[in-house]
Amino acid sequence: MELYKGFDSNYRYILVAARRARQIQSGALPLVDTGSRKPCRIAEQEIQADKIKWLIPGKEAAESEQPELVAEPGSQK
C-alpha cells in the first residue's frame, strides 16, 4: 500500500482521518463541498483536498501519540 503524500505512515493517515471524522460528528462543518453524509468519507475528502493540517507533538513523538489537527481559518472546530 502506498503512503499518502505528507504522511509518514498509513497508521498516521488513519489517525488524522478518524480524529477529523469525530469532529464532524460533533458538529464541525465540512471544509469541502461533498454529497456524502458519512463523516469518515468527508474527512478523507478533506485530507485529499489538502484542507486538513496536522502536527505531530514533538520530533520524537511515539507512534502511539495522536496527531493534533489544525483547522483552516474560518472553519468551525
C-alpha positions as CSV (number, residue, x, y, z in Angstrom):
1,M,0.0,0.0,0.0
2,E,1.4,3.4,-1.0
3,L,1.7,6.2,1.5
4,Y,-0.4,9.3,1.0
5,K,1.7,12.4,0.5
6,G,2.8,14.2,3.6
7,F,2.2,11.2,5.9
8,D,5.0,9.2,7.4
9,S,2.7,6.1,7.8
10,N,-0.7,4.8,6.8
11,Y,-1.4,4.5,10.5
12,R,-1.0,8.2,10.9
13,Y,-3.3,8.9,8.0
14,I,-6.0,6.8,9.7
15,L,-5.5,8.6,13.0
16,V,-5.9,12.0,11.3
17,A,-8.9,10.9,9.3
18,A,-10.6,9.4,12.4
19,R,-10.0,12.5,14.6
20,R,-11.4,14.7,11.9
21,A,-14.4,12.4,11.4
22,R,-15.1,12.7,15.2
23,Q,-15.0,16.5,14.9
24,I,-17.5,16.3,12.0
25,Q,-19.8,14.0,14.0
26,S,-19.6,16.5,16.9
27,G,-20.9,19.3,14.7
28,A,-17.9,20.7,12.8
29,L,-18.8,21.9,9.3
30,P,-17.2,20.1,6.4
31,L,-14.3,22.0,4.7
32,V,-15.2,20.7,1.2
33,D,-18.3,20.5,-0.9
34,T,-19.5,16.9,-0.8
35,G,-22.5,14.9,-1.5
36,S,-21.5,12.4,1.2
37,R,-23.2,12.4,4.6
38,K,-20.6,9.9,6.1
39,P,-18.1,11.6,8.4
40,C,-15.3,9.2,7.5
41,R,-15.8,9.8,3.8
42,I,-15.9,13.6,4.3
43,A,-12.7,13.5,6.4
44,E,-11.0,11.5,3.7
45,Q,-12.1,14.0,1.0
46,E,-10.8,16.9,3.2
47,I,-7.4,15.3,3.5
48,Q,-7.2,14.7,-0.2
49,A,-8.1,18.3,-0.9
50,D,-5.3,19.4,1.5
51,K,-7.8,21.2,3.8
52,I,-6.6,19.4,6.9
53,K,-3.3,20.4,8.5
54,W,-1.8,18.2,11.3
55,L,1.1,18.4,13.6
56,I,3.0,15.7,15.5
57,P,3.7,16.9,19.0
58,G,7.5,16.9,19.4
59,K,10.0,15.5,17.0
60,E,10.5,12.3,19.0
61,A,6.7,11.6,19.2
62,A,5.9,7.9,19.8
63,E,3.7,6.2,17.2
64,S,1.0,5.7,19.8
65,E,0.5,9.5,20.2
66,Q,-2.3,11.0,18.2
67,P,-1.6,13.9,15.9
68,E,-3.1,17.4,16.6
69,L,-5.4,18.7,13.9
70,V,-5.2,22.4,12.9
71,A,-8.4,23.7,11.3
72,E,-8.3,26.1,8.4
73,P,-9.0,29.8,9.1
74,G,-12.8,30.5,9.1
75,S,-13.8,26.9,9.9
76,Q,-15.6,25.6,12.9
77,K,-13.7,23.1,15.2
